[in-house]
Amino acid sequence: MQDLQVVGTCGKRNTGTSVHFWPDESFFDSPRFSVSRLTHLLKAKAVLCPGVEITFKDHVNNTEQTRCYADGLNDYLCEAVNGLPTLPENRSSGISKAILKRWTGRCCGCRKAASC
């Protein structure tokens, strides 16, 4: 572990923190962790913190994922139903609610719907 370090300059509203993590075998059963579980948790944090950009860099597989939901849950719901029909189709009324419904079961044609 090391102390925080200043790595550059930026404006008052343009700040951030980088965290590098390597599991310590003396505390964990294995130095490996589930990338899918970790990225799922980071996505949830991005949804709950509107406007915060979270980037996960996997140096083992040489991949990078960035999540930012400027409007929080509403943006997440719109992403979740991308390409599916939404109700109401006409948003000109200026009234909107963030709603996600999912019908589950063994039926045919189950759909997700959201107001985006």
C-alpha positions as CSV (number, residue, x, y, z in Angstrom):
1,M,0.0,0.0,0.0
2,Q,1.2,3.5,-0.7
3,D,0.1,7.0,0.1
4,L,-2.0,9.0,-2.3
5,Q,0.1,10.9,-4.9
6,V,-0.7,14.0,-6.9
7,V,-0.2,13.0,-10.6
8,G,-1.1,16.2,-12.3
9,T,-3.1,19.4,-12.2
10,C,-6.7,20.1,-13.1
11,G,-9.5,22.5,-12.5
12,K,-11.7,22.5,-9.3
13,R,-14.5,20.7,-11.1
14,N,-12.4,18.2,-13.0
15,T,-11.0,15.9,-10.4
16,G,-10.9,12.2,-9.8
17,T,-9.2,9.3,-8.0
18,S,-7.5,6.2,-9.5
19,V,-7.4,3.0,-7.4
20,H,-5.1,0.1,-8.3
21,F,-5.9,-3.2,-6.7
22,W,-3.9,-6.4,-6.4
23,P,-5.3,-9.1,-4.1
24,D,-2.9,-10.0,-1.3
25,E,-2.7,-13.8,-1.0
26,S,-2.2,-13.4,2.8
27,F,-5.8,-12.2,3.1
28,F,-7.5,-13.9,0.2
29,D,-7.8,-17.6,-0.7
30,S,-6.6,-16.8,-4.2
31,P,-5.0,-13.8,-5.9
32,R,-7.6,-14.2,-8.7
33,F,-11.1,-12.6,-8.6
34,S,-14.2,-12.7,-10.7
35,V,-13.9,-9.9,-13.3
36,S,-17.6,-10.3,-14.2
37,R,-18.7,-9.9,-10.6
38,L,-16.5,-6.9,-10.1
39,T,-17.6,-5.1,-13.3
40,H,-21.2,-5.8,-12.3
41,L,-20.6,-4.1,-9.0
42,L,-18.9,-1.2,-10.6
43,K,-21.8,-0.7,-13.0
44,A,-24.2,-0.7,-10.0
45,K,-22.1,2.1,-8.4
46,A,-22.1,4.1,-11.6
47,V,-26.0,3.9,-11.7
48,L,-26.2,4.9,-8.1
49,C,-23.8,7.9,-8.5
50,P,-25.2,9.9,-11.5
51,G,-22.5,11.6,-13.5
52,V,-19.6,9.7,-12.0
53,E,-17.4,7.9,-14.6
54,I,-16.0,4.6,-13.5
55,T,-13.4,2.8,-15.7
56,F,-12.2,-0.7,-15.1
57,K,-8.9,-1.7,-16.8
58,D,-8.2,-5.4,-16.9
59,H,-4.4,-5.6,-17.6
60,V,-4.5,-9.4,-17.7
61,N,-7.0,-9.6,-20.6
62,N,-6.0,-6.1,-22.0
63,T,-9.6,-4.8,-21.9
64,E,-11.2,-1.6,-20.6
65,Q,-14.8,-0.8,-19.6
66,T,-16.1,2.6,-18.8
67,R,-19.6,3.3,-17.3
68,C,-21.2,6.7,-16.7
69,Y,-24.9,7.3,-16.3
70,A,-25.4,11.0,-16.3
71,D,-29.1,10.7,-15.4
72,G,-28.5,7.6,-13.1
73,L,-31.3,5.0,-13.0
74,N,-33.1,6.6,-16.0
75,D,-30.1,6.2,-18.3
76,Y,-29.5,2.6,-17.1
77,L,-33.2,1.7,-17.8
78,C,-33.0,3.2,-21.3
79,E,-29.8,1.2,-21.9
80,A,-31.5,-2.0,-20.6
81,V,-34.4,-1.8,-23.0
82,N,-32.5,-0.4,-26.0
83,G,-34.3,-1.3,-29.2
84,L,-37.4,-2.6,-27.4
85,P,-40.7,-0.7,-27.6
86,T,-41.3,1.9,-24.8
87,L,-44.4,3.5,-23.6
88,P,-45.5,6.2,-24.1
89,E,-44.1,6.5,-27.6
90,N,-44.7,10.2,-27.6
91,R,-42.9,12.0,-24.8
92,S,-44.0,15.5,-25.8
93,S,-46.3,15.8,-22.8
94,G,-43.2,16.5,-20.6
95,I,-44.3,14.0,-18.1
96,S,-42.0,11.0,-17.5
97,K,-41.4,8.4,-14.9
98,A,-38.6,5.8,-14.5
99,I,-40.3,2.5,-14.6
100,L,-39.0,-0.9,-15.5
101,K,-41.3,-3.9,-15.7
102,R,-40.3,-7.4,-16.5
103,W,-42.7,-10.3,-16.9
104,T,-41.1,-13.6,-16.1
105,G,-42.3,-17.1,-16.5
106,R,-42.7,-19.7,-19.2
107,C,-44.7,-17.6,-21.5
108,C,-43.9,-16.6,-25.1
109,G,-43.1,-13.0,-25.9
110,C,-42.2,-11.8,-22.5
111,R,-40.9,-8.2,-22.7
112,K,-39.2,-5.5,-20.8
113,A,-40.6,-2.0,-21.0
114,A,-39.4,1.3,-19.7
115,S,-40.3,5.0,-19.9
116,C,-37.1,6.7,-21.1
